[in-house]
Structures are given as structure tokens and as C-alpha cells.
Amino acid sequence: MLLPGRINMPLRVLQCQLLLQVGLYVGLFLIAQQLVARFHLPLPANVVGMFMLLALILSGVVQLNWVAEGARWLLAEMLLFFVPAVVAVINYTQLLMVDGWRIFVVIAVSTVLVLGITGMVVDRVYRFEQWLTRRKTHHD
């Protein structure tokens, strides 16, 4: 898969880069999984792994461009990760016929909550960035 903006790089380099970046994600997940099991954390390992990656990026240990292509590829191929879930739904049609409306309500409410909270957080961060910009221009 040739990624836009990287046309001048040889395909082998892109493939190696992608493999290393996805390997970093897998490694962080495995470490996070061990941390969750050892310390009985109430969070899933993938969330702990994301926090670990965020901490590494914010501390400067990992640069964002070191993991960007891997993230872009995983997002592009995300549909493949949902195929097992769709197959599982097909195998449990009786459950869907009995409790399908409850499942739908949970999915709908959680989707609305996630979208609403995400919008509020983005709005707050945007306002904070504007405040920082105004504060910086007043001090200069």
C-alpha cells in the first residue's frame, strides 16, 4: 500500500517503517496488558497502552512522525478488525431477536454520549488555545 505524501520513498522502506510502527503498537499493548494484570488496573490494556503512547509522545521519547504512518494504516484497515464482530452477530440471531432493541438503545445512547463529550472537549481545548494565544499576544 503506497501512502500519500511518501511517494519518493522506496516501497521496501515504507513497508519496514510500517512494520516497525505497528510492532511498537503491539509492544506497547503487550506491556500494558502485563501492567493491567500485575497491578489489577480497572482499565483495559488498550487504553493503558494509549496512555503510555501519549506519555511517550508528550515527553519527547517518541516523536509523532515515528508512529503516524502505522496509525494511518491501522485506521485505513479498521474494517478488517470488525469482521469477527459481524460474524459473531450473525451467529447469535436469537439473542438479537430477544434483546436486540436493548442492544440498539445502548449503542445509540453511548454513541450520542461519545459524540457529545468529544465535541465538548474539542470546544474546551479550542477555547483554551484561543485564550493562550490572546494571553501571549498581550504579553508581547
N, C-alpha and C positions, 0 to 999 in steps of 0.2 A: 504494500500500500504506500503510495507516494503522497507525502503530506504537503499541503500548500505552503509556500514560503521557504521550502527546503529543497527546491529543485536542483540547485547547484551541488548538493551533497551526493556522493555515490550511494547507491541503494544499499550496499553492504553496511556502510557507516550508519545509515538510518535504521536498518534492522538491528544492528548491535546496540545502538543508542536506545531504541525502543525496548529491546530485551532487558537491558540493564535497568532502565527506569521501572518497568513492570516488576523486575526482580526486587528492586528497592521497595516497592509497594508490598510485595509478598513478604519480604523480610520484616518490614515494619508490622505487618499483620501477625506474623508468627511470634514476634517478640511481644506484641500487645496481647496475644492470646495467652502466652505464658504469664504475663503480668496479671491479667484478669484471673487466671486460675490460681496463681500463687497468693495474691492479696485479696481474693474474693471480692473484686470490684463489682459494683452493681451496673456496670456498663458493658455493652457488647464489645468484643475485641476490635471490630472495625471502627467503632467510634474512638476508642482509646488510641488506635493506630493513626486516625486522622488528627487527633490532638498532638500526638508525638510528631507527626509530619509538620503540623503547623508550628510547633515549638522549634523544630529544626530549621524551618524556613525563617521564622522571626528572629532566631538567634544568629542567623547567617551561616550556620553549619552546612545547610543545603541551600543552594540557590534555586529560585523558582524555575529558571530555564533548564535546570537539571532534571526536573520532573514533569515539565509541561507537555512534552510530546507523548509520554506514557499516559498521562491523564487524558489527553485529547483522543488517543487511540482507544482507551477503555470506554470513554463516553461514546465514541462512534460505534463501538461494537456492543453496546449495552443491551441491545435486543437479544443477543445470544444468551445473556445471563437470565432473561425472563422466560425462555423456552421451557425449562423444567417446571416453573410455576404454572404455566399454561397447561402442561401435560398433567400436572397434579390436579388442577381444577377439573379437567375432563374425567379423571378417574374418580372424582367424588361428586358426581352429579346429584346423587341422592341427598347429600349434605346441602348442596346449593338449593335444591328444591324445598327443603325444610327451613333452613336458616339463611337462605340467600339474601333476603331482604335485610336481615340484621348485618350481614357482612357488608352489603352495599351501603347501609347507613354509616357504619364505622369508617369505611373507605371515604365516603363523601365528606363526613364531618372532619376527619383527620386531614384530608386534602385542603379543605377550606381553612382549617386552623393553620396548617403549614404555610399556605399561601399568604394568609393574613399576617401571621407573625413575621414571615420573611419580609413582607412589604413594610411592616413597621420597623424592623431592624434596619433595612436599607434606608428608609426615610430618616431614622435617627442618625445613622452613620453619615449620610449626606449632609444633614443639618450640622453635625459636629464638624465635618470637614469645612463647610462654609464658615462656621464660627472661627475655626483655626485660621483660615485664610484671612478673614476680616481682622482678627487679632494680630496676625503677622504684619498686615499692611499698615495697621495703626501704629505698631511699634517701630516700623522702619522709617 
